[in-house]
């Protein structure tokens, strides 16, 4: 996978168990084990909201999602634990550029594996949607696009940069505690250097959504839908060159930010991060055993 695929996959996609894990990792540590154990039900509710599932579809989907979560626990969760082990190992002495790259590579592998398996569960349901359900899905996607527009597209360039920097600071502080002035300035400077991709992503998502909706209206078989969803959510080989170049630059800045922030961590901040990582890892290990 290229950096283009990585950025879109890790930072933008939803509808997969790995994202539920990522969200859970930002919650209070005491809730992560519970969140993971309920991942199949969370994904089920998400699909029901967007697809307005019939009783028969629900009866098919619930055991499929439970099986999917069980397989993830056996096959993918140990690799997620491996990732956290590396974060703890590298974070204990400071993360080098090479080590940051290894962490990001493992995230990509985990994402791709989990997404492909989740798509394999979702595609058969999509292939059997009624016309009314396809209309329901289209309306839900329109509403989601409107929310995206209201969140990202209505602001001036300066305002967008300010909001993005504040989001990054908040996410970091969930792990480190309050950042110092120098750390905040570094985050803001690097965030401001990231190119604007909001309109590009909006155009891309609209194009991909319409392609999938057209396939549903034409009663495309499950295997074709599965390939199309993987091309969108994992491979993304049809991103235009302009967006690809912007993502390459953004990814390089994100990599730099990881290393530079790590170097500025105070002993207290580093200890807080490591304690959280180890506690999360402990909870995940209890799910494997």
N, C-alpha and C positions, 0 to 999 in steps of 0.2 A: 504494500500500500504506500502511496505517496503522501507527502506532507499535506497536500490538498485533501486527500481522503481522510487523513487522521484528524485534521482540525474540524472538518464538518462532522465527522462521526463522533468524536469524543465530546465536543463542546456544544453541538447543536441538536443532535438526534434525541428523540424520545421513543416511547413505545417498546422499550427493551428492558430486560431485567437489570442489565448492568447500570442503566441510568438510575433505576430505583436504588441500587446499591450506592451509587455516587451521592444521591440525595440523602440516603440514610447516613452516609459517612459524615455529613455536615450537621446531623442532628446530635442531640445529647447522646453520649456514648451508651447510656443505659437503654436506649430505644432501638439500637441498631439490630440486635439479635431478633427482636420482635418484628421490626420492619422487614428483615430478610425472610423470616418465616411466613410472612403474609404477602410476599411478592407476587405469588400467583393470583391471590385475590385482588390485589391492587391492579394488576394488569387486566384481570377479568373485568373489573369495574370500568377501567379506562376504555376497553373495547366495547363494552355494553353502552357506554355513553356515546361513543362515536358511531356505533353500528346498529343500535337498537335491536339487540339480539332477540331471536325467537326462543321459545322454550326448548325446542329441539336443538338449536345451536348452542344454547347454554349447557344443555346436558352433554353435548359432544365436547365443548370447550373446557369445562371445568376439570375433568380428569386429564385432558391433554396438557393443560397448564400445570397441574400438579406433577405429572410425569416430567415435564420440562424442568420444573424447579428441582425435583429430585435428581435429575441428571446433572443439572448445574451444580448442585451441592456436591455430587460425587466427582465430577470431571473438571469444573471450572473454579469452584471455590478454593480448592487447594492452590491453584495458580494465583488467585487473588491474595491468598495468604503469603505466597512467595513474593508477590509484589510488595506487600506491607513489610515483609522481612527485609527486603532490599532497601526500602525507604528508611527503616529504622537503622540498618547497618550504615548506609551512606550518611544519613542525617546525624549520626553520632559524632562523625569527624568532619562533616562539611561535604557538600555535594559538588563533585567536579562536573565539567561539561560532559565527559564520557559517561559518568554515572547517571546524570540526568537523562542522557540519551537512552541508556538501558532501561530506565524506568518508563520513559515514554513509549519505547518499543514494546514493552510488556503490556502497557495499557492498550496499545493498538491491537495486539494479538488477542487479548481478552475480549475487547469490544467486538472484533470481527467474528470470533468464535461464537459468542453469545448471541449476536445479532442474527447470524445465519440460522442458528437453531431456533430462535424465536420466530423468524420469518417462516420457517418450515411449519410452525404451528398455526400462524396467522393466515397463511395463504389459502388453505382449504376452506376456511370460514369465508374469506373474501370471495372466493369463487362461487359461493352459493348464496350471495346476497340477492334479495328481491329488488325490484325497481324502486319500491318505497324506501328500502334501506339504503340504496345507493344515493337517493335524493337526500335522505337524512345525513349521510356521511358528507355529501357535498355541502350541505348547509352548515354542518359542524366545522368543516375545513374553512369555509368562508368566514365564520365567526372567529376562528383561530387566527386567520390572516388579518382580520380587522384588529385583533388584539396586538398582533405583532406590529402592525403599522402604527397603532397608537403608542406602543411602547418604544419604538425605535425610529420611525420615519418622520415624525411630526416636528422633531427638534432641529435647531440649527446645529451646524458642525461643532461649534464650541460647546454647546450644551450636551451634545452626544458624548464628546470626549470627557466632559466633567462627570456625567452619569456613569460612563464606563469605568473611569478611574475609581469612583466611589464604590461601584460594585466589586471591583477587584480587591480593594482595601477591606471591605466587609468580609469577603470570603477568606482572605488571609487571616483576618483577626479572629475568625472562628477557631482557628488553629493556634495562633501565636499569642492571642491577647492583643491589647492595644499596640499599634505600631508607633515607633518614634517618628518625630518630624522628618528626620533624614530618610527613614524608610518610606514614609508616605510620599515624599518628594520624588524618590526613585521610582516608585510605582506609577505616580502621575506622569513623570517624564517618559517612561517606557510605554505606558498606555497611550499617551498622546501621539507617540510615534507609529502606532498601529494604523494602517490605512482603513478608510471607511468601506465596509463591506455590506452594510445593512440593505441597501437597495439591490445589490447583486444577489444576496441570499434570498431576498423577497422574490425577485424574478425567477430564480432557480426553483424555489419551493413551489411557486405557482405552476411553473411548467411541468414539474414532476407530478404534482397532484393531478393536474388535468390529464396527463398521460395515463396514470393509474385509473382515474375515473372513466376514461374512455375505454380502457381495457375491461373494466367491470361492466359497462353498458353493453359491450360486445360479447359478454359471457366468455371471456378468456379463461382457459383452464388453469388449474392451480399451479402447475409447473411453470407456466409462462409468467404468472403473477409473482411467483417466488423469485424467478430470475430478475424480473423488473424491479422488485423491491430491493433485492441485493445490489443491483446496479445503482440504485438511488442511495440506499442507506450505508452501503459498505464500499463499493468500488468507485462510484462517482467519476466514471471516465468521460462523462460528457459535460463537465464544468467548463465554462468558457475560459480562454487563456487569460483574460483580464482579471477575472476572479481568482484564477489559479495563482497568478503572480502576487496578488494581494495576500493570499493565504500563505504563500511561501514566506513573505516578509513578516506576517503576523506570527507565524509559527517560530521563526528565528527569534523574534522579540520575546515570545513566551518562554522559549528555552533560556534566553539570556536572563530573563526576570527570575526564573527558578534559581539559577546559580547565584545571581547578584543578591537577591533577598536572603538566600541561605547564608551568604558571607556576612551579612549585616545583622543576623539574629543575635540577640543578647543571650547569655547563658540561661536566663530565666525563660525566654521565649523558646529556645531550643529544647529545654527540658519539658516545657508544656506540650510542644508538638510531639516529641518522642513518647511522652506518657499517653497521649491520646492515640497515637498510632499503635502502640503496644496494647492498649486496652481494646481498641477495635479488633486488633488481630486476635486477641484472646477470645473475644466473643465469637468471631468467625471460626476459630479452631474448635470451640465447643459445639458448633453446628456440624462440623465434619465428623467428629468422634461419635 
